Amino acid sequence: MHRHDRLLRRLPVPVLALLTISFLTACTHNDVDLSDPEAPFVSWPLARVCEETAWVEGLVFLCDNNSGGVGNIRNYIQTCLRYALEAGATGLVIPRIRKRSDKNLADLFTEYLPLDYMFDEAHFRHAFGTSCPQISLYASEKDIPNVTPETEVELIKPKSFGARKGGHPIDQDRHTDRFGDRFRKWLQDGIMPAKASNGRDAPSIEKPRLIRFEWGVIWEWPVYRDGPEFAATFGSILKFNDALLRLGRAALGQMRVISKENGGAGTFLGAHLRTESDALGFWPKYYQQASAYLQRANQKGFRAAYLATGNTTEATRFSKDAMDLLGMKVFTKEDLLSGQDRDDLLALSWDQRAIVDFLILLGSDYFVGVMPSSFSVYVAMKRHLRKDGLYMRPYKVGTEGDGLSYLTGKYDHYWDEWLFMFDGMWP
């Protein structure tokens, strides 16, 4: 008999049963394609974090200081939620989303919209309700018990509680293990390491304390700090709403049909061209992106490509270059949908349409994007979940990738080329 078998025979029956259930659960969950935007939520990694939390009655977090496109919006919310768990918040106000201007894409700070502008609020409530029943979810600030017009929302920077000296100003929070204890101490006495709390009482049900992050807290939490299984699943608490998922499914299905009609056997290249008016000056220009994408398409023999871009002029240019150089046809979401689906698509905002792009790119057979676009990074990291599921290892940045995606751009400097996004983005 093998020594491992002899060891198992000596274990008490309850322990052996627990090990068996854990093994079967892990196997079952790893059979789920976590890159699928409609995959079931695997809740036990979140539940485990909640079981280890020191809860504080009357502590409520507001995770709504966000801006930008879907890659940024998601990570603002996810990062804030993770800190809220570490702090021991027993209350969360359902996050709101800051809408981008339809007339000026660089204007990120217009009105606030509800969570279901992008995501499925019912799914969010269910995921938190089943995994962290200790947390109460509130529709708005006024729904929090014992909040009065005089109750102030306190702005903080979580890295202020790390007491770290030196380093790069936008480095990740390397003291996440200390955040909870230091933050709770500050709630009690208002003393070090952050500024004094001006004599406020410690939070309680009768006198709640409301916390909001200052703007810009987006990449601080090292996502692998809680293990690969948490990193691989936590992002799924923000599931896209049904209307966007429906349009994504319809467009992806049509893209498969068109690819077959063009000799592609249903396979297609997915490309993200980032040359819109709000793109920053140091990002790769059209020629750098297009040449890298067409080179990959040629290497892999694609006959059809899906292009995600908000720049119609550059879309036309890329389509012509692809046909002239490779005989490859290029399609956009507007080409794929018709009838009511197309009407619904055209009624969406710029960032909502980008989510439809995202869903199609997830389903592509190979993806090419650009650094340092958070949208491209998000697509690549979500697709990376196909490789190892719950046991996902970090994406190998600046290499040929994982065989599923490739991002063109510079990878020489961790800060200047924004490589830190890979360490702080929830897939």
C-alpha positions in Angstrom: 0.0 0.0 0.0 1.3 3.5 -0.9 2.3 5.6 2.1 -0.2 8.3 1.1 -3.0 5.7 1.2 -1.9 4.5 4.6 -2.0 8.1 5.9 -5.5 8.6 4.5 -6.7 5.5 6.2 -5.6 6.9 9.6 -7.6 10.1 9.2 -10.9 10.5 11.2 -14.0 10.0 9.0 -15.2 13.7 9.3 -11.7 15.0 8.3 -11.6 12.6 5.4 -15.1 13.6 4.3 -14.1 17.2 4.4 -11.0 16.6 2.3 -13.1 14.7 -0.2 -15.7 17.5 -0.5 -13.0 20.1 -0.9 -11.2 18.1 -3.6 -14.4 17.5 -5.5 -15.4 21.2 -5.2 -12.1 22.4 -6.4 -12.2 20.0 -9.4 -15.8 21.1 -10.3 -15.0 24.8 -10.0 -11.9 24.4 -12.1 -13.9 22.9 -14.9 -15.7 26.2 -15.2 -14.4 28.6 -17.9 -13.8 31.6 -15.7 -13.1 33.7 -18.8 -16.8 33.3 -19.8 -18.6 36.6 -18.8 -21.6 34.5 -17.9 -19.8 31.8 -15.9 -21.3 31.0 -12.5 -19.8 32.9 -9.6 -17.4 30.8 -7.5 -18.1 32.2 -4.1 -15.9 30.3 -1.6 -12.7 32.4 -2.1 -14.7 35.5 -1.2 -16.4 33.7 1.6 -13.0 32.6 3.0 -11.8 36.2 3.1 -15.0 37.3 4.8 -14.6 34.6 7.4 -11.1 36.0 8.3 -12.4 39.6 8.7 -12.6 41.6 11.9 -16.0 43.3 11.5 -16.7 46.8 12.7 -20.4 47.7 13.4 -21.4 51.0 11.9 -18.5 51.2 9.4 -19.9 51.8 5.9 -17.9 52.2 2.7 -18.9 54.1 -0.5 -17.1 52.7 -3.5 -18.2 55.3 -6.1 -15.2 57.6 -6.6 -14.4 56.2 -10.1 -14.1 57.4 -13.7 -13.1 56.3 -17.2 -13.9 53.2 -19.3 -14.9 49.8 -18.2 -11.4 48.6 -17.4 -10.9 51.5 -15.0 -14.4 51.6 -13.6 -14.3 47.9 -12.6 -10.9 48.2 -10.9 -11.9 51.3 -9.0 -14.8 49.5 -7.5 -13.1 46.1 -7.0 -10.1 47.7 -5.2 -12.4 49.7 -2.9 -14.4 46.7 -2.1 -11.3 44.7 -1.2 -10.1 47.4 1.2 -13.6 47.6 2.6 -13.4 43.9 3.5 -10.0 44.4 5.1 -11.2 47.3 7.1 -14.1 45.3 8.4 -17.0 47.3 6.9 -20.4 45.9 7.9 -22.1 48.2 5.3 -21.7 49.0 1.7 -23.6 51.5 -0.4 -24.2 49.9 -3.8 -21.6 51.5 -6.1 -22.5 54.2 -8.6 -20.7 54.8 -11.8 -19.4 58.2 -13.0 -20.5 58.6 -16.7 -18.2 59.9 -19.4 -19.4 62.8 -21.5 -20.8 61.7 -24.8 -19.6 65.0 -26.4 -16.1 65.1 -25.0 -14.5 61.7 -24.3 -11.8 63.3 -22.2 -14.4 64.6 -19.8 -14.7 61.7 -17.3 -16.7 63.5 -14.6 -20.3 64.0 -15.5 -23.4 62.6 -13.7 -23.5 59.5 -11.5 -25.5 56.6 -12.8 -26.6 53.4 -10.9 -24.6 50.2 -11.0 -26.8 48.6 -13.6 -25.6 51.2 -16.1 -22.9 48.6 -16.7 -23.4 45.7 -14.3 -26.0 43.3 -12.9 -27.0 44.7 -9.5 -29.1 41.6 -8.6 -26.0 39.5 -9.2 -23.8 41.8 -7.1 -26.3 41.7 -4.2 -26.6 37.9 -4.4 -22.8 37.4 -4.6 -22.1 39.5 -1.5 -25.2 38.3 0.3 -24.2 34.6 0.0 -20.5 35.1 0.5 -20.4 37.8 3.1 -23.7 37.9 5.0 -22.1 40.1 7.7 -22.3 43.0 5.2 -25.5 45.0 4.7 -26.0 46.5 1.3 -27.7 49.9 1.0 -29.2 51.5 -2.1 -28.0 55.0 -1.0 -26.5 56.9 1.9 -29.9 57.9 3.2 -30.9 54.2 3.6 -28.1 53.7 6.2 -29.6 53.5 9.7 -29.0 56.5 11.9 -27.4 58.6 9.2 -28.4 62.3 9.6 -27.8 65.3 7.3 -24.9 66.1 9.6 -23.1 62.8 9.0 -19.9 63.5 7.0 -18.4 61.2 4.4 -14.7 60.9 5.3 -12.2 60.8 2.5 -9.1 58.6 2.9 -6.1 57.3 1.0 -5.5 53.6 2.0 -1.8 53.8 1.6 -1.7 56.4 4.3 -2.1 53.6 6.8 0.9 51.6 5.5 3.5 53.9 7.2 5.8 53.2 4.3 8.7 55.6 3.6 10.3 56.1 0.2 9.4 54.2 -3.0 7.6 55.4 -6.1 4.5 57.5 -5.4 2.2 55.3 -7.4 3.6 52.0 -6.1 1.1 49.4 -4.9 0.2 49.1 -1.3 2.9 46.8 0.1 1.4 46.9 3.6 -2.1 45.5 3.0 -1.6 43.2 5.9 -1.3 46.2 8.2 -4.1 48.2 6.7 -7.0 46.6 8.7 -5.4 47.0 12.2 -4.1 50.5 11.6 -7.4 51.7 10.0 -9.4 50.3 12.9 -7.1 51.9 15.4 -7.6 55.2 13.6 -11.3 54.8 13.8 -11.0 54.3 17.6 -8.6 57.1 18.5 -7.9 59.2 15.4 -4.2 59.0 16.0 -1.4 57.7 13.8 -0.7 56.9 11.1 -3.3 59.0 9.3 -4.5 62.5 10.2 -6.6 62.8 13.3 -10.4 62.2 13.0 -11.3 65.5 14.6 -12.8 63.9 17.7 -15.2 61.7 16.0 -16.6 58.8 17.9 -15.7 55.2 17.0 -18.3 53.8 14.6 -21.3 52.1 16.0 -24.8 51.2 14.8 -26.1 54.4 16.5 -23.3 56.6 15.1 -22.1 55.1 11.8 -18.9 56.3 10.0 -19.0 56.7 6.2 -15.8 56.2 4.3 -15.0 57.1 0.7 -11.6 56.9 -1.1 -10.0 60.0 -2.6 -10.0 59.8 -6.4 -7.3 57.7 -8.0 -7.3 54.6 -5.8 -7.4 52.0 -8.6 -4.3 49.8 -8.8 -3.2 49.7 -5.1 -4.2 46.2 -4.0 -1.8 43.4 -5.2 -4.5 41.0 -6.6 -2.5 37.8 -5.9 -2.2 38.7 -2.2 -5.2 36.6 -1.4 -4.1 33.6 -3.6 -4.8 32.8 -7.2 -8.3 31.5 -6.5 -9.4 34.8 -5.1 -7.7 36.7 -7.9 -9.4 34.5 -10.5 -12.9 34.9 -9.1 -13.3 38.2 -7.3 -13.8 40.2 -10.5 -16.9 38.2 -11.3 -18.9 39.9 -8.6 -19.3 42.6 -11.3 -21.2 40.8 -14.0 -22.3 42.8 -17.0 -26.0 43.5 -17.2 -28.3 41.3 -19.3 -28.9 43.8 -22.1 -25.2 44.1 -22.8 -24.6 40.4 -22.5 -27.4 39.8 -25.0 -25.9 42.1 -27.6 -22.5 40.6 -27.0 -23.8 37.1 -27.6 -25.7 38.1 -30.7 -22.7 39.9 -32.2 -20.2 37.1 -31.4 -22.5 34.5 -33.0 -22.8 36.6 -36.1 -19.0 37.0 -36.2 -18.6 33.3 -36.2 -21.0 32.9 -39.1 -19.3 35.6 -41.2 -15.9 34.1 -40.5 -17.1 30.8 -42.0 -18.5 32.6 -45.0 -15.0 34.1 -45.6 -13.2 30.8 -45.3 -12.2 31.2 -41.7 -13.9 28.1 -40.3 -15.6 30.2 -37.7 -12.3 31.5 -36.3 -11.3 35.2 -36.2 -8.8 37.7 -34.8 -9.9 40.2 -32.2 -8.2 43.5 -32.3 -8.4 46.6 -30.1 -7.3 49.8 -31.9 -6.8 52.6 -29.4 -6.4 55.9 -31.3 -9.5 57.9 -30.1 -9.3 61.5 -29.2 -8.7 60.9 -25.5 -5.7 58.6 -26.1 -2.6 59.9 -24.4 0.2 61.3 -26.4 2.9 58.7 -25.5 0.7 55.7 -26.5 1.6 53.8 -29.7 0.1 55.5 -32.8 -2.0 53.9 -35.5 1.0 52.6 -37.6 2.6 50.9 -34.6 -0.6 49.2 -33.6 -1.8 48.3 -37.1 1.5 46.9 -38.2 1.8 44.7 -35.1 -1.8 43.4 -35.5 -1.5 42.6 -39.2 1.8 40.8 -38.6 0.1 38.6 -36.0 -2.9 38.0 -38.3 -0.6 37.0 -41.1 1.4 34.6 -38.9 -1.8 32.8 -37.7 -3.6 32.8 -41.1 -6.8 34.6 -40.1 -9.3 35.4 -42.9 -11.5 37.6 -40.7 -11.0 40.0 -37.9 -13.2 41.9 -35.4 -12.1 45.4 -34.7 -12.9 47.3 -31.5 -12.4 51.0 -31.8 -14.3 54.2 -31.2 -12.6 55.9 -34.2 -14.5 55.3 -37.4 -11.9 56.9 -39.6 -9.2 54.6 -38.3 -11.5 51.7 -38.5 -11.9 52.3 -42.3 -8.2 52.7 -42.6 -7.4 49.5 -40.8 -10.0 47.6 -42.9 -8.4 48.8 -46.1 -4.9 47.9 -44.9 -6.0 44.4 -43.8 -7.7 43.7 -47.2 -4.8 45.2 -49.2 -2.0 43.4 -47.4 -3.7 40.1 -46.3 -7.0 39.8 -48.0 -8.5 39.8 -44.5 -12.0 41.2 -44.0 -12.5 43.4 -40.9 -15.8 43.9 -39.1 -17.1 46.1 -36.3 -20.0 45.7 -34.0 -22.2 47.9 -36.2 -21.6 45.5 -39.1 -22.7 42.5 -37.0 -26.0 43.6 -35.6 -29.3 44.4 -37.4 -32.9 45.2 -36.6 -33.8 45.8 -33.0 -30.3 44.6 -31.8 -28.7 47.3 -33.9 -31.1 49.9 -32.7 -30.4 48.9 -29.1 -26.6 49.1 -29.8 -26.9 52.6 -31.2 -28.8 53.7 -28.2 -25.9 52.9 -25.9 -23.3 55.3 -24.6 -19.7 55.1 -25.8 -18.6 53.1 -22.8 -21.5 50.7 -22.9 -20.7 50.0 -26.6 -17.1 49.3 -25.5 -18.5 46.5 -23.3 -20.1 44.9 -26.3 -16.6 45.1 -27.9 -15.1 43.5 -24.9 -17.6 40.6 -25.0 -16.8 39.9 -28.6 -13.0 40.2 -28.1 -13.3 37.7 -25.2 -14.7 35.1 -27.7 -12.1 35.7 -30.4 -9.6 33.0 -31.2 -6.6 35.3 -30.7 -6.6 38.8 -29.3 -4.2 41.7 -30.1 -4.3 44.9 -28.1 -2.1 47.8 -27.0 -0.2 48.9 -23.9 -1.0 50.8 -21.8 -4.7 50.6 -22.4 -6.5 49.3 -19.4 -9.2 48.0 -21.7 -6.6 45.8 -23.6 -5.1 44.7 -20.4 -8.5 43.7 -19.0 -9.3 41.7 -22.2 -5.9 39.9 -22.1 -6.2 39.1 -18.3 -9.8 37.9 -18.6 -8.8 35.6 -21.5 -5.8 34.4 -19.4 -8.3 32.7 -17.1 -8.8 30.0 -19.7 -5.3 28.7 -19.0 -5.4 27.5 -15.4 -8.8 28.7 -14.0 -8.7 28.8 -10.2 -5.0 28.1 -10.3 -4.2 31.0 -12.6 -0.6 32.2 -12.6 0.3 35.8 -13.3 0.3 36.9 -16.9 3.9 37.1 -18.3 4.1 40.7 -19.1 6.1 41.9 -22.1 6.5 38.4 -23.6 4.6 36.5 -26.3 1.9 36.1 -23.6 -0.1 33.0 -23.1 -0.8 32.0 -26.6 -4.2 33.6 -26.4 -3.4 37.3 -26.5 -0.6 39.7 -27.4 -0.3 43.4 -26.4 2.0 45.6 -28.5 3.8 48.5 -26.8 6.8 49.3 -24.6 7.8 47.2 -21.6 11.1 48.8 -20.5 10.0 50.8 -17.5 7.6 49.5 -14.9 6.1 52.9 -14.0 6.4 54.9 -17.2 4.9 52.2 -19.3 2.2 51.5 -16.7 3.1 47.8 -16.2 1.8 48.0 -12.7 -1.7 47.5 -14.1 -1.0 43.8 -14.4 -0.3 43.5 -10.7 -3.3 45.5 -9.6 -6.1 44.5 -12.1 -8.8 42.0 -11.1 -9.6 39.8 -14.2 
